[in-house]
Amino acid sequence: MNSQSELDRINRVAWNSRDAERVLTADKIFSDAGEKAAFEWLAPRCAAAPLLDIGIGTGRTIAPMLAISNDYTGVDYTPKLLEMAKSRYPGCDLRHMDARDMSELPSDHYGLAAFSWNGIDCVDYDDRVKILEEMCRVVRPGGYVLFSSHNRGGPGYRENIWQLLPQFTFNPLRLGWRTLRSLRRFQLGTLNYVRNVKLNRDYGGYAVKTAAAHNFGIVIVYTTLGEQRRQLAQIGLQCDVVFGSSDGNPIADDVEDSDAWWFHFIAHKPLAAYRFDQENGHARPGTST
Ligand SMILES: C[S@@+](CC[C@H](N)C(=O)[O-])C[C@H]1O[C@@H](n2cnc3c(N)ncnc32)[C@H](O)[C@@H]1O
C-alpha cells in the first residue's frame, strides 16, 4: 500500500470516530467567517439553481444550502455520517457517493458544487485533482465550485503534539480538571501522532501533514494560494474570489501569503470554452471566460 492510499485509509477511520461525530454535530451554521462570506457571495448568483453538496457529514451545510435553493442533492462516502444526515433531513436527496467518481450525476447541470470544511484536503493530491475535475464536470457552464482548504502558511500547519498538554492556569482546581481531561486525549493523540507523522511531506506548493483534529487522527493536504490558483487554472476553472477563514475578508489576487487557518475558494466553469468544445463535440471546460 502506498502512502497516498494510506492517507485515505487513516482519514476514513477518523470519519467513523466518536470525535468526528461530536465535532460534526456541534450546533453551528457556518464553520467560520470565511464560509459565511462565501455563502453570501454565492447566494444571489446561485438562487434557485440545482445545488450539489459534497462530503455533507451529518448535514451541517444542508440548511444554508436550502436557503439558496430547494433543488438540492447531498453526497458523502461515510455511511454512518450519511445516515445521521438522512435522519435529520428525511425529505432531502442524500446519496452515498465518493467524490472521486460522481458518474451517477449529470454533466453541466449544477449551479454550484460545494465541498465544505476542508473535506477535499482529506484525499491525496491526485485524488484532489480528480474531485475538482468531477466538480467541474457536473457544474453547468458559468456554474460555481466552492471548497475550503488548509493554508500551508497558516497556524494549523504549525500545530504539534504539545498542544495536547493542558493549558496552564494558576487556579489549582481548573488546572486539575484540565489535566484530567487531557490525559486520555494525550494518550490517544500521541499514539496517532507517532503512527501518522511518518506521512508528513513538504512538496513546496503544498504539504501533507498529520493535523491536530480528531486527536491527530487525520492526515491532510495543506495548500498555498499560488498552488491552488494554479491547480484550478490547470483544471479549467476560473478563480473568482478567495475568502480567509479568520476574518471572512476577500484575499486580493496578488497576495501570496496569509495567516488564515484555511481558505474558501470560489471558481466558475467558463462559458466560451464550453461553446467551443460543444462545436467540436466535446462538453469539456477550457480556460477562457
Ligand atoms: C470535515 S468533514 C465535513 C462535513 C460537512 N461538510 C461539514 O462541513 O460539517 C469531511 C466530510 O467529507 C467526507 N468525505 C471525505 N472524502 C470524501 C470523498 N472522497 N467522497 C465523499 N465524501 C468524502 C467525509 O466522510 C466527511 O463527512
The ligand as an ORCA input file, in Angstrom:
! r2SCAN-3c Opt
* xyz 0 1
  C     -14.592     17.681      7.759
  S     -15.974     16.705      7.342
  C     -17.080     17.968      6.844
  C     -18.521     17.575      6.932
  C     -19.508     18.647      6.481
  N     -19.247     19.090      5.133
  C     -19.471     19.834      7.419
  O     -18.967     20.875      6.990
  O     -19.948     19.716      8.546
  C     -15.491     15.955      5.811
  C     -16.550     15.067      5.217
  O     -16.132     14.745      3.888
  C     -16.432     13.391      3.652
  N     -15.520     12.937      2.595
  C     -14.157     12.923      2.615
  N     -13.669     12.435      1.463
  C     -14.748     12.144      0.691
  C     -14.885     11.599     -0.614
  N     -13.825     11.236     -1.348
  N     -16.136     11.435     -1.104
  C     -17.227     11.787     -0.372
  N     -17.146     12.277      0.875
  C     -15.924     12.472      1.402
  C     -16.236     12.700      4.982
  O     -16.954     11.488      5.049
  C     -16.780     13.766      5.942
  O     -18.146     13.596      6.149
*
